[in-house]
Amino acid sequence: MENSIVEAVLKQYPFETTSLECAPFGSGHIHSTFRVKVGGNLYILQEFNDQVFKFPERISGNLQVLLNELQPGALPYELPLPVKNKLGEFFTSISGRLFRLFPFVSGVTKDSVDNPHQSNLAAEAFANFVKVFLPVDASLLRDTIPSFHDLDLRFRQFEESVQTTDREIDSETAQLIDFYQKQHDLVETYNAYTQLLPKRVTHNDTKINNLIYSEDLTRVNAVIDLDTIMAGYVFYDFGDLVRTVVCTEDEASHNWAQIRVDLDKYESLIEGFYLPLIESIESEELASLTFGGEMMTCIMGLRFLADYLNGNKYYHITYENQNLHRAKNQSKLLQSLRDNRPQIQKLVDRVGVRN
């Protein structure tokens, strides 16, 4: 980023900028992120991508709700909300570009967990986020990405893409289309839960790389990437953890026969997520959590396959069939989750017995 832009942004904040250092930071794909040193203090400076998040004012409003409700020391880690500028606003506009400044939190980020202990810490951190904001009226939050996790909508969009695609449907694609069409029972379960369960303040993007671990990986220092905080169902947050943690292969893997559920990591997620919430949320919500893993895996598979059928217009690809292969990867994980339902329920029951 140009030094003149950095200086112009920082002048909008209530501190001296006589000494300034700036360098790119992290590996995020949505916002451009930099670490800046102003005097003796470190901050994270982001140029905000309003092509992906089209409602920055909703993000500001949601974060203000959190700021109003969060009591000091309520969370066992930091929740780095943006620093307000001289106008008392989270966003700073310079030459038609939007910027934000965050306090810097030291530690390490990871794209995958190495062992069940790390996944347990992740689950506990995200569960504590849900728990702290349980008293907040979730209707105060506005959708920053409308219908983000609406499985019913995503299934209908997938079906439309099947009907309108210009792709030649080969046997691999036909098998995947058939697999996902047979997941309609998950849509029915999703619709039933949305009629039964309360909406909560949820993070909605509970990937491992949205945590900052301590350098020695013994605790979580911060939960980050708060743009997707909205009203949602608790199974969204547990489900996205399951999808991104328990698979024996990463999302890009073509080792189809090796893609399955790591039950040790799944058990660590159950312990980390259930225990903080087991006395605080409704029994129906607890019962819905394992559905979240299947639902979030299904929704990503549907989105990958629909994007492939639509000509790869949404997700960045490095080769033509990448979204097709991503959808196949998710289908293998989803099938393993379904096949392991009895074993997963035993893990849930075991946690319940311990309490």
GIVENWO-V269942 format. One record per helix or strand of 3 or more residues. SS is the DSSP state (alpha for helix, beta for strand). FROM is the first residue (numbers start at 1). TO is the last residue. If there is no record, write none. Layout:
BEGIN
<<SS;FROM;TO> <SS;FROM;TO>>
END
This chain:
BEGIN
<<alpha;3;10> <beta;20;24> <beta;32;38> <beta;41;47> <alpha;56;69> <beta;92;94> <beta;97;103> <alpha;116;132> <alpha;138;140> <alpha;151;164> <alpha;171;181> <alpha;184;196> <beta;200;202> <alpha;208;210> <beta;211;213> <beta;220;223> <beta;230;232> <alpha;234;245> <alpha;256;258> <alpha;263;277> <alpha;283;309> <alpha;322;339> <alpha;341;354>>
END
